[in-house]
Every structure is written in structure tokens, then in C-alpha cells.
Amino acid sequence: MFKVSVIATCMLITLCVNINGLDEAPKVTVDQGALKGKFWKTRRGREFSAFLSIPYAEPPIGDLRFK
């Protein structure tokens, strides 16, 4: 019974340490402000930083629309 308790405790500690490391998101600061990204993995297991919904231009309005 003691052996099972030790194994369960070790697994719980490992799980808590792994979950705690997932909270850190990549952050990049540019002239327009800060971007917060996510860590993703490819199908082959390579990890990369992904940044979504990055605004890159003003929308065409008024005379610029449909030209």
C-alpha cells in the first residue's frame, strides 16, 4: 500500500509541474503593441510559436473601397 501511495504522489507532483509550465505563452512586443501567442506542435513533434489575429493594415473605407 505504501508503494502505491509513493507512486501516486510522484505522479501527482509530475502532473502539477507539467501543467504549471503550460501557462507561459510566448510574447512579442512590436511598435504597435504586444502580441501573445501559443505553443503548438507539428505532427512530427516539433514545437513552434503561433501568433493569430495579427492586424496588419487599415480597412479600405470611403474612396478607397472597391478600388
Chimera marker file (.cmm) of the C-alpha trace (Angstrom):
<marker_set name="trace">
<marker id="1" x="0.000" y="0.000" z="0.000" r="1" g="1" b="0" radius="0.5"/>
<marker id="2" x="2.859" y="2.362" z="0.821" r="1" g="1" b="0" radius="0.5"/>
<marker id="3" x="4.422" y="1.749" z="-2.598" r="1" g="1" b="0" radius="0.5"/>
<marker id="4" x="1.163" y="2.719" z="-4.338" r="1" g="1" b="0" radius="0.5"/>
<marker id="5" x="0.965" y="5.930" z="-2.278" r="1" g="1" b="0" radius="0.5"/>
<marker id="6" x="4.527" y="6.894" z="-3.190" r="1" g="1" b="0" radius="0.5"/>
<marker id="7" x="3.919" y="6.243" z="-6.894" r="1" g="1" b="0" radius="0.5"/>
<marker id="8" x="0.648" y="8.194" z="-6.832" r="1" g="1" b="0" radius="0.5"/>
<marker id="9" x="2.329" y="11.122" z="-5.068" r="1" g="1" b="0" radius="0.5"/>
<marker id="10" x="5.181" y="11.188" z="-7.592" r="1" g="1" b="0" radius="0.5"/>
<marker id="11" x="2.711" y="11.122" z="-10.485" r="1" g="1" b="0" radius="0.5"/>
<marker id="12" x="0.696" y="13.964" z="-8.946" r="1" g="1" b="0" radius="0.5"/>
<marker id="13" x="3.803" y="16.118" z="-8.463" r="1" g="1" b="0" radius="0.5"/>
<marker id="14" x="4.915" y="15.454" z="-12.052" r="1" g="1" b="0" radius="0.5"/>
<marker id="15" x="1.475" y="16.378" z="-13.369" r="1" g="1" b="0" radius="0.5"/>
<marker id="16" x="1.406" y="19.625" z="-11.377" r="1" g="1" b="0" radius="0.5"/>
<marker id="17" x="4.861" y="20.627" z="-12.622" r="1" g="1" b="0" radius="0.5"/>
<marker id="18" x="3.893" y="19.928" z="-16.253" r="1" g="1" b="0" radius="0.5"/>
<marker id="19" x="0.621" y="21.856" z="-16.004" r="1" g="1" b="0" radius="0.5"/>
<marker id="20" x="2.376" y="24.805" z="-14.376" r="1" g="1" b="0" radius="0.5"/>
<marker id="21" x="4.771" y="25.068" z="-17.337" r="1" g="1" b="0" radius="0.5"/>
<marker id="22" x="1.902" y="25.270" z="-19.835" r="1" g="1" b="0" radius="0.5"/>
<marker id="23" x="0.757" y="28.677" z="-18.552" r="1" g="1" b="0" radius="0.5"/>
<marker id="24" x="3.642" y="30.529" z="-20.147" r="1" g="1" b="0" radius="0.5"/>
<marker id="25" x="2.673" y="31.872" z="-23.564" r="1" g="1" b="0" radius="0.5"/>
<marker id="26" x="5.152" y="33.406" z="-25.997" r="1" g="1" b="0" radius="0.5"/>
<marker id="27" x="5.003" y="37.203" z="-26.011" r="1" g="1" b="0" radius="0.5"/>
<marker id="28" x="6.419" y="39.560" z="-28.626" r="1" g="1" b="0" radius="0.5"/>
<marker id="29" x="6.474" y="43.348" z="-28.450" r="1" g="1" b="0" radius="0.5"/>
<marker id="30" x="6.309" y="45.335" z="-31.704" r="1" g="1" b="0" radius="0.5"/>
<marker id="31" x="5.900" y="49.060" z="-32.409" r="1" g="1" b="0" radius="0.5"/>
<marker id="32" x="2.098" y="48.757" z="-32.437" r="1" g="1" b="0" radius="0.5"/>
<marker id="33" x="1.855" y="46.840" z="-29.157" r="1" g="1" b="0" radius="0.5"/>
<marker id="34" x="2.297" y="43.401" z="-27.639" r="1" g="1" b="0" radius="0.5"/>
<marker id="35" x="1.304" y="40.063" z="-29.176" r="1" g="1" b="0" radius="0.5"/>
<marker id="36" x="0.512" y="36.955" z="-27.169" r="1" g="1" b="0" radius="0.5"/>
<marker id="37" x="0.875" y="33.605" z="-28.881" r="1" g="1" b="0" radius="0.5"/>
<marker id="38" x="0.584" y="29.895" z="-28.226" r="1" g="1" b="0" radius="0.5"/>
<marker id="39" x="2.954" y="26.958" z="-28.347" r="1" g="1" b="0" radius="0.5"/>
<marker id="40" x="1.846" y="24.356" z="-30.879" r="1" g="1" b="0" radius="0.5"/>
<marker id="41" x="3.373" y="21.102" z="-32.069" r="1" g="1" b="0" radius="0.5"/>
<marker id="42" x="3.645" y="19.759" z="-35.591" r="1" g="1" b="0" radius="0.5"/>
<marker id="43" x="2.634" y="16.223" z="-36.473" r="1" g="1" b="0" radius="0.5"/>
<marker id="44" x="6.260" y="15.205" z="-36.141" r="1" g="1" b="0" radius="0.5"/>
<marker id="45" x="6.525" y="16.679" z="-32.648" r="1" g="1" b="0" radius="0.5"/>
<marker id="46" x="8.407" y="19.911" z="-33.366" r="1" g="1" b="0" radius="0.5"/>
<marker id="47" x="7.289" y="22.807" z="-31.178" r="1" g="1" b="0" radius="0.5"/>
<marker id="48" x="6.744" y="26.298" z="-32.591" r="1" g="1" b="0" radius="0.5"/>
<marker id="49" x="5.229" y="29.617" z="-31.542" r="1" g="1" b="0" radius="0.5"/>
<marker id="50" x="1.989" y="30.646" z="-33.265" r="1" g="1" b="0" radius="0.5"/>
<marker id="51" x="0.553" y="34.157" z="-33.271" r="1" g="1" b="0" radius="0.5"/>
<marker id="52" x="-3.015" y="34.541" z="-34.567" r="1" g="1" b="0" radius="0.5"/>
<marker id="53" x="-5.263" y="37.534" z="-35.368" r="1" g="1" b="0" radius="0.5"/>
<marker id="54" x="-2.424" y="39.936" z="-36.078" r="1" g="1" b="0" radius="0.5"/>
<marker id="55" x="-3.786" y="43.206" z="-37.519" r="1" g="1" b="0" radius="0.5"/>
<marker id="56" x="-1.661" y="44.212" z="-40.490" r="1" g="1" b="0" radius="0.5"/>
<marker id="57" x="-3.485" y="47.059" z="-42.303" r="1" g="1" b="0" radius="0.5"/>
<marker id="58" x="-6.288" y="49.585" z="-42.066" r="1" g="1" b="0" radius="0.5"/>
<marker id="59" x="-9.513" y="48.519" z="-43.807" r="1" g="1" b="0" radius="0.5"/>
<marker id="60" x="-10.274" y="50.333" z="-47.069" r="1" g="1" b="0" radius="0.5"/>
<marker id="61" x="-13.101" y="52.789" z="-46.402" r="1" g="1" b="0" radius="0.5"/>
<marker id="62" x="-14.653" y="55.702" z="-48.278" r="1" g="1" b="0" radius="0.5"/>
<marker id="63" x="-12.994" y="56.404" z="-51.665" r="1" g="1" b="0" radius="0.5"/>
<marker id="64" x="-10.531" y="53.529" z="-51.228" r="1" g="1" b="0" radius="0.5"/>
<marker id="65" x="-13.253" y="50.884" z="-51.043" r="1" g="1" b="0" radius="0.5"/>
<marker id="66" x="-13.537" y="48.576" z="-54.109" r="1" g="1" b="0" radius="0.5"/>
<marker id="67" x="-10.565" y="50.098" z="-55.984" r="1" g="1" b="0" radius="0.5"/>
<link id1="1" id2="2" r="1" g="1" b="0" radius="0.2"/>
<link id1="2" id2="3" r="1" g="1" b="0" radius="0.2"/>
<link id1="3" id2="4" r="1" g="1" b="0" radius="0.2"/>
<link id1="4" id2="5" r="1" g="1" b="0" radius="0.2"/>
<link id1="5" id2="6" r="1" g="1" b="0" radius="0.2"/>
<link id1="6" id2="7" r="1" g="1" b="0" radius="0.2"/>
<link id1="7" id2="8" r="1" g="1" b="0" radius="0.2"/>
<link id1="8" id2="9" r="1" g="1" b="0" radius="0.2"/>
<link id1="9" id2="10" r="1" g="1" b="0" radius="0.2"/>
<link id1="10" id2="11" r="1" g="1" b="0" radius="0.2"/>
<link id1="11" id2="12" r="1" g="1" b="0" radius="0.2"/>
<link id1="12" id2="13" r="1" g="1" b="0" radius="0.2"/>
<link id1="13" id2="14" r="1" g="1" b="0" radius="0.2"/>
<link id1="14" id2="15" r="1" g="1" b="0" radius="0.2"/>
<link id1="15" id2="16" r="1" g="1" b="0" radius="0.2"/>
<link id1="16" id2="17" r="1" g="1" b="0" radius="0.2"/>
<link id1="17" id2="18" r="1" g="1" b="0" radius="0.2"/>
<link id1="18" id2="19" r="1" g="1" b="0" radius="0.2"/>
<link id1="19" id2="20" r="1" g="1" b="0" radius="0.2"/>
<link id1="20" id2="21" r="1" g="1" b="0" radius="0.2"/>
<link id1="21" id2="22" r="1" g="1" b="0" radius="0.2"/>
<link id1="22" id2="23" r="1" g="1" b="0" radius="0.2"/>
<link id1="23" id2="24" r="1" g="1" b="0" radius="0.2"/>
<link id1="24" id2="25" r="1" g="1" b="0" radius="0.2"/>
<link id1="25" id2="26" r="1" g="1" b="0" radius="0.2"/>
<link id1="26" id2="27" r="1" g="1" b="0" radius="0.2"/>
<link id1="27" id2="28" r="1" g="1" b="0" radius="0.2"/>
<link id1="28" id2="29" r="1" g="1" b="0" radius="0.2"/>
<link id1="29" id2="30" r="1" g="1" b="0" radius="0.2"/>
<link id1="30" id2="31" r="1" g="1" b="0" radius="0.2"/>
<link id1="31" id2="32" r="1" g="1" b="0" radius="0.2"/>
<link id1="32" id2="33" r="1" g="1" b="0" radius="0.2"/>
<link id1="33" id2="34" r="1" g="1" b="0" radius="0.2"/>
<link id1="34" id2="35" r="1" g="1" b="0" radius="0.2"/>
<link id1="35" id2="36" r="1" g="1" b="0" radius="0.2"/>
<link id1="36" id2="37" r="1" g="1" b="0" radius="0.2"/>
<link id1="37" id2="38" r="1" g="1" b="0" radius="0.2"/>
<link id1="38" id2="39" r="1" g="1" b="0" radius="0.2"/>
<link id1="39" id2="40" r="1" g="1" b="0" radius="0.2"/>
<link id1="40" id2="41" r="1" g="1" b="0" radius="0.2"/>
<link id1="41" id2="42" r="1" g="1" b="0" radius="0.2"/>
<link id1="42" id2="43" r="1" g="1" b="0" radius="0.2"/>
<link id1="43" id2="44" r="1" g="1" b="0" radius="0.2"/>
<link id1="44" id2="45" r="1" g="1" b="0" radius="0.2"/>
<link id1="45" id2="46" r="1" g="1" b="0" radius="0.2"/>
<link id1="46" id2="47" r="1" g="1" b="0" radius="0.2"/>
<link id1="47" id2="48" r="1" g="1" b="0" radius="0.2"/>
<link id1="48" id2="49" r="1" g="1" b="0" radius="0.2"/>
<link id1="49" id2="50" r="1" g="1" b="0" radius="0.2"/>
<link id1="50" id2="51" r="1" g="1" b="0" radius="0.2"/>
<link id1="51" id2="52" r="1" g="1" b="0" radius="0.2"/>
<link id1="52" id2="53" r="1" g="1" b="0" radius="0.2"/>
<link id1="53" id2="54" r="1" g="1" b="0" radius="0.2"/>
<link id1="54" id2="55" r="1" g="1" b="0" radius="0.2"/>
<link id1="55" id2="56" r="1" g="1" b="0" radius="0.2"/>
<link id1="56" id2="57" r="1" g="1" b="0" radius="0.2"/>
<link id1="57" id2="58" r="1" g="1" b="0" radius="0.2"/>
<link id1="58" id2="59" r="1" g="1" b="0" radius="0.2"/>
<link id1="59" id2="60" r="1" g="1" b="0" radius="0.2"/>
<link id1="60" id2="61" r="1" g="1" b="0" radius="0.2"/>
<link id1="61" id2="62" r="1" g="1" b="0" radius="0.2"/>
<link id1="62" id2="63" r="1" g="1" b="0" radius="0.2"/>
<link id1="63" id2="64" r="1" g="1" b="0" radius="0.2"/>
<link id1="64" id2="65" r="1" g="1" b="0" radius="0.2"/>
<link id1="65" id2="66" r="1" g="1" b="0" radius="0.2"/>
<link id1="66" id2="67" r="1" g="1" b="0" radius="0.2"/>
</marker_set>
